[in-house]
């Protein structure tokens, strides 16, 4: 039996076909190798550096602006904090895994990608976010190893697949001027939904070596700063600085429920004191996905971070959302067979239309 459902929201119509297949891989009990803590001199995540080099970021610095857009307002952000029962929001992800020209030396395997996605889905599930993915191998020795930053845009321009409707992830090896890193594109960046957006994943920060960096980089794509943004990535003691003991909603990472912290590569607190007010840094939050601790330390996003992700994705990334989903109470049985369907969507739905291809239709959600 094949059924079609038509989804209408504003001017959007999405046609979906039921495919009787498993959709989520479960990794319970699987032992996963983890990357060691990066050296303090490594780049590790290049997202902030890439953003700072853009003219839009330079313009904000000249204007003395700390905030970027509507989701930096705490009231707006908090209104988006998802309830535990909120409908899941699904995002589309597309992997471009690079190999040499002859198809050898892939930067990842089909199993690596599946395991990376299963891990990231488990980490984002408490925040009502999930990801659907497809992948391909790209035979290009020119980009299998990235040694010059100019290669990033050239690679994306040549190989991005429908970046306006899905997040492209490029799996390669990166070592630029001695820096080994992955990086993402913020949703407020004008490039976010173009060929120049998406995520570049360095091979050694990808499965099976590392199951936290991709979650970290996706956090940037969904609107999160580093937890150390307000200390190590702004002018010291300036208007955007977030002092020790004074987490707030108006500077730093714009989340008062994440502790101010300098860049910290370890699972324990950074030690030392804030040079601006003399207060000790305290334990801070090395377990937060948006810090720089080893991925083995990561366990959570804060509630306000989850609100930022929901807010920014609604504001900028609706095109990446999967639209509508539906489930049935049964999928097979002897004829005549009665099946109950339920439709859900994270987007605002104005009408429903079911077409069962036997002359019968319905405009009910369920």
Buried (B, 14 or more C-beta within 10 A) or exposed (E): EEBEBBBBBEEBEBEBEBEEEEEEEEBEEEEBEBBEBBEEEBBBBBBBBBBEEBEEBEEBEEEEEBEBBEBBBBEBBBEBBBEEEBEBBBBBBBBBBBBBEEEEEBBBEEEBBBBBBBBBBBBBEEBBBBBBBEBEBBEBEEBBBBEEBEBBEEBBEEBBBEBEEBBBBBBBBBBBEEBBBBBBBBBBBEBBBBBBBBBBBBBBBBBBBBBBBBBBBBBBBBBBBBBBBBBBBBEEEEEBBBBBEBBBBBBBBBBBEBBBBBBBBBBEBBEEEBEBEEEEBBEBBBEBBBBBBBBBBBEBBBBBBBBBBBBBBBBBBBBBBBBBBBEEEEEEEEEEEEBEBEBBBBBEBEEBBBBBEEEEEBEEBE
